[in-house]
Amino acid sequence: MPATTRRAGGLTALTASVTLTAAGLALAGCTTTTATPDGSAPPATAPTASTPQTTARPCRTASLTWTLSLVDGGRGGGAAGDRAGTAHGGSRSDARLVAVNKGPAACVFTGYPGLEIHEGKAESIEGAGPGHPAAVPLPAGAAVAVGLRYTPRGAKGADTWCVRQGEAVVRAPRDSGAVVVPVRDARGKAAVLDVCGNTIVMAPPGRLAQSALHTEAPL
């Protein structure tokens, strides 16, 4: 059967004919060879198998169950938390944002979630993390956790701009939908985030062990 090569690099088309004849044998197929622009034969390549791949959809805010908890023994969680933070003498405080896939199908948590602690309607302190974290696959019922670090009010070197709030606005990565999540202390009771500065520093998202889920107080 004839095989024709299209014009490339100003060269004229090359035409090669290969006729297969085999007495008593049926024609099983034909192979065409295309010359490269310099006239040489291209390198041989081994055939590869095509395997269908299934890609999970991105996680959506509404398909996740969210919790936001203090994990540093209560610093920043009201009057008792303020006293504990002052006594501890630390300049940083910690919290953890957890999202559980409550949908029936797997999804992929790709990037940092949105996090905003609002002061009124206009001003807010937002979460931000370094680089581009790896995507985290979440089967149904699995959880992803994001560590949070912030400077509490009263800490040495704290900014004069501070926000004290008992809830946060969160959203899944690359999703415009948002939900409001209450802040809890390590025992699951209502607490507050007393944050100073412009940013809450986020650690890269990572899978949370199933054994740790019972310690979270879901929304």
C-alpha positions in Angstrom: 0.0 0.0 0.0 1.4 3.5 -0.7 2.6 5.7 2.1 3.1 9.5 1.6 5.1 11.9 3.7 4.0 15.5 3.9 6.4 18.4 3.1 8.7 19.2 6.1 11.5 21.7 6.3 11.2 22.6 2.6 11.7 19.1 1.4 9.5 17.6 -1.3 7.1 14.8 -0.4 8.6 11.4 -0.4 6.6 8.5 -1.6 7.4 4.8 -1.0 5.5 1.8 -2.1 5.7 -1.5 -0.3 4.0 -4.5 -1.9 3.5 -7.5 0.2 3.1 -10.8 -1.6 2.9 -14.2 0.1 1.5 -17.1 -1.7 -1.2 -18.9 0.2 -1.1 -16.3 3.1 -3.7 -13.7 3.8 -2.6 -10.1 4.1 -2.3 -9.5 7.9 -1.6 -5.7 7.8 0.9 -3.1 6.5 3.6 -1.0 8.1 4.5 2.5 6.9 7.8 4.2 7.6 8.1 8.0 7.5 11.4 9.7 6.7 12.7 12.5 8.8 13.4 15.9 7.2 17.1 15.1 6.7 16.2 11.9 4.8 17.2 9.4 7.5 14.9 6.8 9.0 13.3 7.6 12.3 14.4 5.6 15.4 12.4 2.6 16.1 9.9 2.8 19.0 8.4 0.0 21.0 4.6 -0.2 21.0 3.0 0.9 24.2 -0.2 -0.3 25.7 -2.9 2.2 26.2 -4.4 1.9 29.7 -7.5 3.9 30.5 -7.1 6.2 33.6 -9.8 7.4 35.9 -9.2 10.9 37.3 -11.1 11.8 40.5 -12.9 15.1 40.5 -11.6 18.1 42.5 -12.9 18.3 46.1 -15.7 20.9 46.5 -16.3 23.0 49.6 -19.9 21.6 50.0 -18.8 18.0 49.8 -16.4 18.3 52.7 -17.1 18.4 56.5 -14.8 21.1 58.0 -13.4 21.6 61.5 -11.1 24.3 62.8 -9.4 23.5 66.1 -6.8 25.0 68.4 -4.1 22.4 69.0 -1.7 24.2 71.4 -3.5 23.6 74.7 -6.0 26.4 74.5 -3.9 29.5 73.8 -6.1 32.1 72.1 -9.3 30.4 73.3 -10.8 33.0 75.5 -9.7 34.4 78.8 -8.3 31.1 80.1 -6.5 30.6 76.8 -5.1 34.2 76.9 -3.7 33.5 80.4 -2.2 30.2 79.2 -0.6 31.9 76.2 0.9 34.6 78.4 2.3 32.2 80.9 3.7 30.0 78.2 5.6 32.9 76.8 5.3 31.8 73.1 5.1 34.1 70.2 3.4 31.7 67.9 0.2 29.7 68.2 -1.2 26.7 66.4 -4.5 25.5 65.0 -5.6 22.8 62.5 -8.1 22.9 59.7 -9.5 19.5 58.8 -11.7 18.5 55.9 -13.4 15.1 55.6 -14.8 13.9 52.3 -18.4 13.2 53.0 -19.4 12.4 49.4 -19.9 8.9 48.0 -17.0 9.2 45.5 -13.3 10.0 45.8 -12.0 13.6 45.2 -8.6 15.3 45.0 -7.6 18.1 47.3 -5.3 20.1 45.1 -3.5 23.1 46.8 -4.1 25.2 49.8 -7.7 25.8 51.0 -9.1 29.3 51.3 -9.1 30.7 54.9 -10.3 34.1 56.1 -10.7 35.5 59.6 -12.9 38.5 59.2 -13.1 41.7 61.2 -16.4 43.2 60.2 -17.4 42.9 56.5 -14.3 44.3 54.8 -11.1 43.6 56.8 -9.7 40.1 57.2 -6.6 38.1 57.9 -6.1 35.3 55.4 -4.3 32.0 55.3 -1.4 31.4 52.9 1.2 28.7 52.3 4.5 28.4 50.5 5.0 26.8 47.1 2.7 24.3 45.4 1.8 21.4 47.6 1.2 17.9 46.2 -2.4 16.9 45.5 -4.0 14.8 48.2 -6.4 12.0 47.0 -9.4 11.7 49.3 -11.5 8.5 49.1 -15.0 8.7 50.6 -14.6 9.2 54.4 -11.0 10.2 54.3 -9.7 13.4 55.8 -7.0 16.0 54.9 -5.4 18.3 57.6 -3.7 21.7 57.2 -1.6 23.0 60.1 -2.0 26.7 60.9 0.5 29.0 62.6 -0.2 32.6 63.7 1.0 35.3 66.0 -1.5 35.8 68.9 -2.3 39.1 70.5 0.0 40.1 73.3 2.9 38.1 71.9 6.3 39.8 71.7 6.6 41.4 68.3 2.9 41.1 67.5 1.5 43.4 64.9 -0.8 46.2 66.0 -3.4 44.9 63.5 -5.2 42.0 65.2 -8.5 40.1 64.6 -10.4 38.2 67.3 -13.0 35.9 65.9 -14.8 32.7 66.8 -15.3 31.5 63.3 -13.6 31.4 59.9 -14.7 31.4 56.3 -13.1 28.4 54.4 -13.3 27.0 50.9 -11.8 24.1 49.1 -8.9 24.8 46.7 -10.0 26.4 43.5 -13.6 26.5 44.6 -15.6 29.7 44.8 -18.1 28.3 47.3 -17.4 29.0 51.0 -18.7 27.9 54.4 -18.4 29.4 57.9 -16.7 27.1 60.4 -16.7 27.7 64.2 -13.4 27.6 66.1 -13.1 24.9 68.7 -10.5 24.2 71.4 -8.8 20.8 71.9 -11.8 19.5 73.8 -14.3 20.6 71.2 -15.7 23.6 73.0 -16.2 27.0 71.4 -13.0 29.1 71.2 -11.6 32.1 69.4 -8.7 32.8 67.2 -6.9 36.0 68.3 -4.6 36.6 65.3 -2.2 39.5 64.6 -0.5 40.4 61.4 -1.5 39.9 57.7 -1.3 36.2 57.3 -2.0 32.9 58.9 0.8 30.5 57.8 -0.4 27.2 56.3 1.5 23.9 56.2 1.1 21.8 53.1 -2.2 19.7 53.2 -1.7 16.0 54.2 -3.9 13.0 54.8 -5.1 12.6 58.4 -5.1 9.2 59.9 -8.5 7.7 60.5 -7.6 7.1 64.2 -7.3 10.9 64.6 -10.7 11.7 63.3 -12.5 11.0 66.6 -10.6 13.9 68.2 -12.2 16.4 65.8 -15.5 18.1 66.5 -17.1 18.2 63.0 -19.3 21.1 61.9 
